[in-house]
Amino acid sequence: MISSQQIKSLRKKAHPKKAIVQIGQKGLTDAVLTEIGRGLYDHELIKVRAYDPDNIAALAQAVVDATNAILVQIVGHTITLYKKRPREDKKK
């Protein structure tokens, strides 16, 4: 778990970023989850745009459950996620 200060810092860092994944009318498909996972691995902090703002909280929770990411915030149609990149073994 991360602290409220860390969440605040992540919100600040995420503010200028643009959404890199969009969840369309078909919803949360395997392809969308793969892209979200790839985005989290590459950037650690990403924004995801959702087509259906009425179910945004449930959609965000489904993404968090599927990716083990941390939900930073939900603003309008946009979900901000964070997942620390795993340490890679150093080659000797």
Residue, then its C-alpha position, 0 to 999 in steps of 0.5 A: m500500500i502507498s501513503s496519501q502523500q505518495i498518491k498526491s505526488l502521483r496525481k501531480k505527476a499524472h496531471p500533464k499526461k495523456a491517456i495511452v489506452q482507451i476502453g471502448q464500447k466492447g468494454l474490458t477485453d483481453a487486448v485492452l488489458t494487455e495494453i494496460g499491462r504493457g503501459l504500466y510496465d513501460h511507464e509505471l503511471i498511466k491514464v486510461r480513458a473509458y467510454d462508459p462514465d456511468n460504470i467507471a468505478a466498477l471498470a476501474q476496480a476490474v482493471v485494478d484487480a486484473t493488473n494488480a495496479i494501484l488506483v490513483q484517481i478517477v476524474g470524469h472518463t479518465i482512470t489513473l493507475y500506478k504499478k511499480r515496475p518489477r526489479e530486473d535481475k542484473k546480468k553478471 
